[in-house]
Amino acid sequence: MKKRRLPEEAGIFMVLVAVLLVFSILSPNFRTLDNGFTLLVNGMVIGFLALGQTFVLLTGGIDLSTGANIAMSGVLVALIMQAGVPWPLAVLLALAAATTLGVVNGMLIHFVRIPPFIATFSTQGVALAIPLIITGANSIQVKDIGFSWIGQGRIAGIPLPILLLLVAAVIAALWLRMTRQGVHVYALGGNKNAARLAGVNIARTTILVYAISGFCGGMGGMIVTSRLMVGFPATGTGNELFYSIAAAVVGGISLFGGVGTVLGAMIGAVLIAAVSNGMNVLSVQSYWQSLVIGVIILVGVSFDTLRRSRSGRPVFAKKAPPGPPASPQLVTSATGKS
Amino acid sequence: MTGEGLLVDSISKSYGPTKALTNVSLRIRPGQVTALIGHNGAGKSTLLRSLSGAEVPDEGSIRIDGEAQEFHGPRDASDAGIACVYQELSLVDQLTVAQNIFLGQETVSGGLLSRREMNKTADRLCAEYGITARAGDLISSLPVAQRQMVEVVRAINQNAKYILLDEPTTALEQEQVDHLLGIIRRLTTEQGIGVLLVDHKLDEVFAVADHLIGLSGGQVVLDGSAAEVDRAAVIQAIVGDHGEGGPVDTAAVAAIVGDGVGETSLDDVETITEAARAREFGRPVLEASGISGNNLAGIDLTVHAGEILGIYGLVGSGRTRFLRTVYGAFPLASGSLRLLGEDYRPSSPAKAIKAGVAFLSEERKFDGFVPQMSSIENVVLPVLGKYIRAGVLRWRALKGSADDVLRQVTIRGEVSAPITSLSGGNQQKALFARATLQAPLLLLLDEPTKGVDIGAKREIYGVIRSLAQEKNVAVIVVSSEEEELTELADSIAVFRSGACDGVVYPRASVSAAQLRELAWADAAPTPAA
């Protein structure tokens, strides 16, 4: 008798299918398996950033430093390897540095009470400058061939970055849904004051989400450097940050916090990557890409804002809204749905 | 005469399947106070929102002096001379009194703001209506009562002909209430403004209203001159549709009606000694001594297992601060707390929860629940840690437990939908379910029935009693409604300007009027023990 509600991700998934179809019809090159992998591998950096961004956005924050973190960690890992450290250890050290940047963000936001936008805006500048200062703006060659495995290796024919993101996304989705700390992320983003009184550790949760975002930025840096086998201090200054926020937002992560799922953000990331790749394949001037992505962000945020202002009206809080009845499994699945 | 005033002509409004208003007709006459009475969910808010242009009715019309009006937004209504002062004030905290009064209608000369002139007018208006704030004061520096009056003054300054006041006295103390009622009277008699007053307190209504409108289940159930309608008829009308078979809760009705502060004396007030309480109830659960700092000035208080201890005091007397200090939400500056005889210094709500303390906030929306989450998720939020196996939440068990406690408090509504889909009373009951699930030693309740209708109030009293009597929980209830405490609490303590002397009055010995007197007694003439 109860009508099952379509998952919130269904809409964006349909948009993705439509975009893929249109590009496939327009270009025979687009619909090759090879291009599919190219699209996905290019999308993986955005995907990792979007994954980290998802955690931060869910708490109602924003992380503007993730793009810069690509450059910082990507150059750091190359430098550490240049100093003779074996690549697995170098990766761990660089990821630790990237995570530290996130921890610093979280501490600035929680303890110094700097608004997330300003705090991460500032650390973005710092993180961009560090590799330039260390290297004198020169790129650092990576000699350790083993390192190329991260960005260029394949397991069972599937490029490793895709597998890495897949594993990370599955862990993240399960973690948000199935652990106490995960539920606390949603509670913090939904109502910080109520969360605190319900026993949520605000400091730990805040710092944790920025740390995760920092770690994901570091993963992006590893993939970029490994694919180029060059630590390039000027990466991450381009569209990565922009695309990652776009991916999360079109994927249904509310910029106001408390609403959204990892699945949605990942579909969003693939969508953004597809749009970007499709336009490349069709040889559209690259200047158009930012414009298109910008419009996509605007549409996504507009939907979110409208949804929020509709449900935020006090009258609706007093009367039961005529919304569709909840599905029986809503407890486990509705954490982020409004 | 027929066309005069603000006439609401058989308007209806539905939200989905819910009919909020059905064929509501009423008239607000210029120069008169029309009081609108009804329990929560009766449709008062919807009516107000329709009149102020925030909501467009599905059917019916609104006329001013015979002229049909169509409000598509608040702007239309204010252009037509209707101003609405909601409970949540719409002032800009960071601006001054004068800037707020003139907001959107600033006096300009030659393209520049005439700041001096606006300040002068604002000061004159403030003086005229007995507001002590000055034009240059920031709104954020004013107490709530003053802000409310600034908002009324703003409406006057913007030439409102009709002013709608949504429960303006809830946050006020008696003296301020009298002041506000005085202003309302002057608005009508001197300015000829028509006032619609939404109010829960019949004392206030009968003191000021010329006309009474009773609303119940979205329909007008009472419409008459205040001189002709008596209290009994009003109560009958308000609680009329609440027939769930049960008798009307006398305390809840009394809380609305008030029994008037008579000439009382504190001579016959008895107190009860700690030893006697310890005999009557269980062991002491919380012992507070000398709690000070953060506007608290020395609080001594003990509550025992199975005891419902009421705390009475005026707004600002430190009741909420005390509860929040015990809950670890405010730091404990000095003094000592003991929980079951052991030292207790909660550094955060999380620590307090772990120690077995539960708390219900006065402001549900502000810090009570997470609006995006379902009732079930809100209920389990503080106890997630108890349902973990190998680091993973056992959602099935969590949902089962939540369902159990939610069933105990009989929630009406869908518990797996966002909690905001429930009515205020049901939201509050869900938060009680949360407290029940925490199985606390000590339950701290801050105004547990605020904004809750009479039916839900009765059920909430039942939940509190069963927690104390069956689960042996020590309960502290803070309430501004004297009748709530004399009905619900086993013992009552009184807070005065941040202090409590630990003197406790057994319920039977103290009347509502005496409580008020005790709270007002500044110098605290300790009654004969």
Contacts between the chains, C-beta under 8 A, distances in Angstrom:
chain1	res1	chain2	res2	distance
A	178	B	392	4.9
A	178	B	393	5.3
A	178	B	395	7.5
A	179	B	388	7.9
A	179	B	391	6.3
A	179	B	392	6.6
A	179	B	393	6.1
A	180	B	384	4.2
A	180	B	385	5.9
A	180	B	388	6.3
A	180	B	393	6.2
A	183	B	377	7.3
A	183	B	381	7.1
A	183	B	384	6.0
A	183	B	393	7.1
A	184	B	384	7.9
A	186	B	370	7.4
A	186	B	372	7.2
A	186	B	373	6.9
A	187	B	370	5.0
A	187	B	373	6.9
A	187	B	381	5.9
A	189	B	372	8.0
A	190	B	370	3.7
A	190	B	371	6.2
A	190	B	372	4.3
A	190	B	373	6.0
A	191	B	367	7.0
A	191	B	369	6.9
A	191	B	370	4.5
A	191	B	371	6.2
A	193	B	366	5.9
A	193	B	367	3.4
A	194	B	361	7.7
A	194	B	366	7.7
A	194	B	367	4.8
A	194	B	368	5.7
A	194	B	369	5.5
A	194	B	370	5.3
A	195	B	370	6.5
A	195	B	381	7.6
A	196	B	329	7.3
A	196	B	348	7.8
A	196	B	349	5.9
A	196	B	367	7.3
A	197	B	327	7.4
A	197	B	329	6.4
A	197	B	349	5.1
A	197	B	359	6.4
A	197	B	361	6.1
A	197	B	367	5.2
A	197	B	368	7.6
A	198	B	349	7.3
A	198	B	353	7.8
A	198	B	370	7.9
A	198	B	381	4.3
A	198	B	382	4.6
A	198	B	434	7.9
A	199	B	348	8.0
A	199	B	349	5.5
A	199	B	350	4.1
A	199	B	353	4.3
A	199	B	354	7.7
A	199	B	381	7.6
A	199	B	382	4.7
A	200	B	350	7.2
A	200	B	381	7.5
A	201	B	348	7.4
A	201	B	350	5.8
A	258	B	370	6.9
A	258	B	371	8.0
A	258	B	372	4.3
A	258	B	373	7.9
A	259	B	372	5.6
A	311	B	418	7.9
A	311	B	420	7.3
A	314	B	45	7.5
A	315	B	15	7.2
A	315	B	45	6.7
A	315	B	46	6.6
A	315	B	49	6.1
A	315	B	54	7.8
A	315	B	55	6.4
A	316	B	15	7.0
A	316	B	420	7.4
A	317	B	365	7.7
A	317	B	420	4.8
A	318	B	40	7.8
A	318	B	41	6.7
A	318	B	45	6.1
A	318	B	423	6.3
A	318	B	424	6.9
A	319	B	15	4.2
A	319	B	16	7.7
A	319	B	18	4.8
A	319	B	20	5.9
A	319	B	46	8.0
A	319	B	423	7.9
A	320	B	15	7.6
A	320	B	16	7.3
A	320	B	18	6.1
A	320	B	413	6.1
A	320	B	414	7.6
A	320	B	417	7.9
A	320	B	421	4.9
A	320	B	422	7.4
A	320	B	423	7.9
A	321	B	15	6.8
A	321	B	16	6.4
A	321	B	421	5.8
A	322	B	15	6.7
A	322	B	16	2.4
A	322	B	17	6.4
A	322	B	18	8.0
A	323	B	417	7.0
A	323	B	421	7.1
A	325	B	414	6.4
A	325	B	417	7.3
A	326	B	374	7.1
A	326	B	414	6.0
A	326	B	416	4.2
A	326	B	417	4.8
A	327	B	416	7.9
A	328	B	416	7.5
A	330	B	374	6.2
A	330	B	376	8.0
A	330	B	416	4.2
A	330	B	417	7.7
A	331	B	374	7.0
A	331	B	376	5.4
A	331	B	377	6.8
A	331	B	395	5.6
A	331	B	398	7.2
A	331	B	399	4.6
A	331	B	402	7.9
A	331	B	416	6.3
A	332	B	395	4.7
A	334	B	373	7.9
A	334	B	374	5.8
A	334	B	377	7.4
A	334	B	416	7.0
A	335	B	373	7.1
A	335	B	377	6.6
A	336	B	372	7.4
A	337	B	372	7.6
A	338	B	372	5.1
A	338	B	418	6.5
